[in-house]
Amino acid sequence: MNKLQNAREQIDSIDAEMSKLFCRRMKAAREAAEYKQENGLPVFDSSREAEVILRNASLIADDELKPYYISFLKYNMTLSKSYQHRLLEGMKIAYSGVPGAFGYIAAKSVFPDGIPVSYGSFGEAYRAVEEGKCDCAVLPIENSFAGDVAQVFDLMFFGSLFVTGIYDLEIVQNLLGNQGATTNTVKEVISHPQALDQCASYIEKHGYIPVEASNTAVAAKQAAQSGRTDIAAIASVETAVIYGLNVIDTNINQSNANTTRFAVFSRAQNRAADTDNHFIMFFTVKNEAGSLGRAVSVIGENGFNMKALKSRPTKELIWDYYFLVESLGNINGEKGRKMISELSEVCSSLKIVGSFEKEIMLKN
């Protein structure tokens, strides 16, 4: 046997072993996809991929081969993602609004392979996941300009779903109109009350009459159906495409730092104990002097850094409130378990809504 034949036999043997490893790897990818579907997680995780490439590349001692191995890893990851995308194509994502609304844009950004399912309210979208009609819901919890979305906070407190991630979507408002409409022909603008508020200076400057709609996409639909050049909508560029409107003016927000935080809700709780560094929990305290202070102290004394502490009426007793805490730290670890145990002694109720690795900025 000459050198070439020997090399070919080795390659054939290695390829046979690699085929078995490939099947094992894709089986693991399927299991990962199933977990992601159950827990409302997206396929792509850039930090996880970078970590795997860095760790595995260090196993290659030959510097000449290392870049080829990195390319090999990336190709394998691309195949795995492609396989997972196909497995998750039927995943149903509930959102509140109609196609083109910012909830729709967020749902499509987090789950590009999922099927967005429109609901008329936050509560309907939330309950669709509770009842198993959808796999997860993408709902807003806070806007940097307009503040908290109280309805969703109440759903989080009283409902049964878990938060598996928070995603930030930059909100860019635009003036949309029918063919022939300009800033001079427009007299009336339709949009969601928050969008009208966000663009109040622009509306006042042009002397437009503001008209409220249930959401920005509905406003665009109404403007399109009118066929008039004196009526415009304030909404996203994506909405203009969907309803055949022209973009008359762009980025008309009063604030250039207008961002909405969207939470993903799932029936299953994500328990990635080693990597989670954010958590959300709710608690109520006994109606006793200092009880809230003691609860807050327990959180700090266990080394957790609160990002936010907010209150809402429970609606069960007059002047009775629940508290929402967003905090940095791994609640699944030893310190987290200790904190929960200590909080249980000073709180009348305690609910961990979810934990996740990091908050992610979506590309709009």
N, C-alpha and C positions, 0 to 999 in steps of 0.2 A: 504493500500500500504506500503510495507516495504522499508527500506532504499535503497536497491539495485535497486528495481523497480523505485523508485523516481529518483535515479541518472541516470538510463538508459533513462528515459523520458526526463530529462534535456539535456542529451547528444544528443538525437534524435532531440530535438527542436533546440539546438545550431547548430547541423550539418545542419539542414534545412536552418537556417539563413546564415551559412557559405557558403553553396552552392550558394546562391544568391550573396554573396560578392565575391566568387571565380569568378563567371561569370562576374561581374563588373570589377574585377581586370584584367582578361584576355582580356576583351574588351579594357581596358585602355592600356594594353600591345600591342594590335593590333594597336591602334592609335599611340602609340610610335614607332612601327615598320614602319608604314606608313610615319611618320615624318622623321625617320632616312633614309628611302629610298629616300624621296623627297629632303633631305638635304645632302645626301652623308655621313651619320654618321654610325660608326660601332655599332653592338649590344652591345658589352661589354664595360662598363665604370666602372673601378675598384674604382675610387674615389667616384663616385655616390653611388655605392653599399655600400662602407664602411660608407659613411655619413648616408645613410638610416638605416643601422643596428645600428649604434651608437645612432642615434636620437630615433628610435623606441624602442630600448632596454631600454632606460631611462624611458619609460612609464610603465615598469613592476616594481612594488615596491617590490614584493616577490623575494628575492635573490635566493631562491631555484628553482623558476620557470624560472628565467631570461635566463640561458643557454639553456633551452629547447625552449624558445621563439626565441632565436637567431638561433637555428637549424631550427625552423619552418620558420623563415624569409628567411634563406638561401635556403631552399628547394623550397619555393614559387618563389624566384628569379631564381632558376635553371629551374623551370617549365616555367616561363615567357620567359627566354632566349631561351629555347628549342622551344617554340611556335614562337617567333620572328625569330629565325633561319629558321624555316620551311617557314614562310611567305616571307622571303627575299632570298630564294633559287634561285629565277629566276632573281635576280638583276644583271645587266650587268655592268662590270667594264672595262673601256677602259684603255689600257696601250700601250706604245710604245716598240716594240720589239717582240720577239718570246718566247714561253714557256722556262723558265729557266733563262731569263734575269732578272736583278735586279728589273726592273719595274714590271715584273710578280711576283717576290717574294714579293715585297711591296704590290701589289694589293691583293695577297692571304693572306698576314699577316693582313692587315686592314679589309678585307672583306672575311673571310674564307668560307662563304656560298655563295658568289657571283660567277658569271661566268666571268672569265677573258676573255676579247676580245682583240686580238692582232691587232695593227695597225702599219703601216710602219714608221710613224713619229709622233712627238709630236703634230704637227698641225692636223693630221688626227684624232688622239685620242681625242683631244680637240673638234674638230668640230663634232665628233660622238655624244658627249653629247649635244652640242648646237642644233643639228638636231634631238635629241630624240632617236637616235639609241641605246645609252647606258645611264644608270642612272647616272653614274659619271665617272671621270677619275682620275687616280693616276699617277702623272707626277713629275719628279725630278726638283727641283728648285736650289739646291746648293750642291756641294760636298766639304768636308772639305779640300781636297787635290787639286782638279782641279778648284774650284771656282764656280761662278754662271753659271746657264744654261740660257744663254741670250735668246734663242728661246722661252722658256716658260715664261720668264718675258714679252716679247713682246705680247705673247698670253694673258697674264693676263691684260695687259694695253689696248690692242685693242679689246679683246673679251668680251663676255657677261656673262661668268660664274663667280661663287663666290667660294672662298676658304673656306671650312668648317672645315679644320683641317690640321696640319702639323705633319708628322711622320718621325722619324729618323731611318734609317736602316744602321747598321754597315756593311761595305763592306769588305768582306774577299776574296781575290783573291787566286786561286789555280791553279797549273799546272796539266792539264788533258790530258791523252793520251790513245791510243788504247792498247789492250792486248800486253804485251811484251815491251812497251815503258818505258824507264827510263830517268833519268836526263842526262845520258851519250849518249843514242841513239838519243835524240831530237836535231835537228839542227835549226828548224824553229818554231816560236810561233805565233799563230794567236789570235788577240783580238781587242776590241774597242780601239781607240787611247788613251782614258783616262786610260784604264786598262794597256795598254802598258807603259804609262807614270808613272803610280803608281808603276809599277814593273820594272822600268828602271834599277835600280841597280842590281837586280837579273838577268835580261836578259843579261846585260853587263858582269857580273861575269861569266856566263856560256857560253858566246860567241854565244848566239842564234841570229838568224836573225828575227827581228820583222816584222810581216805582219798585216796590218790593216783590220778590218772587221766592218760591220755596228753596231754590238753589240756583247757582250760576248757570248750570246747563239748561234748566227749565227756562231761565230768562233768555238764553240764546235761541232756544226752540221757539219761544213766543215771538221774538224779534224776527226770526226767519219766516215764520208763518204769516206775519203781518205784511211782509213784502214792502214795507214803507221805508223811506229814507230819513224820516224824522224820528224814527224809533231805533235805538241801539241797545246792546246788552254789554254788561261788564262780565267777562269770563276769561277762560284760558284759550290759548292758541289752538289746543287740541279740540276744544269745543267748536271753534270756528270751522275747523276741517269737517267735523261730524255733521254740522248743520248748514254747511255751504255759505258761511258768512265771510266777509272780508275783514281783515284787521285794519281798522281805521287809525288807531293809535296804540302804542305799546307801553307797557310798564307804567301805568298811570296810578300806581299805589302811592299813597301818602308816605309810606315807609318803605325803604329799600331792603329792610331786614324783616320781611314778612314771611314767617315760616309757621307751618302747622305740623304738630307732632301727631302721628298716627300710631295707634296701638294695634297689634295683631292679637285677636282673641281666638282661643282654641279650647276644645273640651278637655284636652290632656295637658298636664303641667310639664313644662320643660325642666329636666333635672340634670343639666350638664354641670355637675357640682364643681369640677376643677376649673372651669373657664368663666362661669358667671360672675360678673362684677357689679351688677345693678339689680335692684329689686324694688318691688312696690308692695306695700302692705297697708291694710286698714285696721284701725282699732277704735274701740270706744272705751271710755273710762268711767269709773264710778263717780257719782255726783258728790264728791268730797273735796275739800280744800287741798290743793297741791297734787291731785291725782294726775293731771296732765303733765305737770312738771316732772313728776317721778318717772312717768313713761318715757318722756324725752331724754331724761338723764340716763336711763337704762340703755338706750340706743347709743348715746355718746360714750358712755363708760365701757361699752364693749367694742369700741374702735370703729363704729360706723359713722360715715360722714353724710348727714342728711342734705339732700339737694333741695327738698321742698317739704313743707308741712302745711297741709290745707284742711279746712273743715267744711262740712256740709250738714244741714239738719237731717236727722234720721227719719223725720216725718212720722215717727211712731209716738213720740212724747214731745210736748211743747218744750222748747229750749233744750232739746237733747241733740247732740251732735256726734257725727263720726269723723275720724281724722284719717287723712291719706298721707302716707310717708313715701317719698322717693328717696332712695339712698344708694350710695356707693358701698361696695363690699360684697363678699360672698356669703349669702345667707345660708347656703347649703353646707358650709363648713362647721367646724367645732365652735367658733365664736358665734356664728349665726344660731346654732342650736341652743347655746347658752343664753343668748339674748332673748330668744323666743320663750325659753323657760322662765326667765325673769320677768318678761313682759306679761306672761300669763298670770302672774301673781298680782300685778297692779292694774291690769286691764279687765274690763267686764267682757269684752270679746276681742278676738284677734284673728285676722284673715290675711294670709300671704297670697296675693293675687298672681304673682309671677316673678321670675328672675330671668336674666338674659346677660349675654356677654358685654354688649356695648350698644349705644344708640347709633343708628346709621343714617347718614344723609343720603337721600335719594336724588337722583339726577332727573330734573324735569325738563 
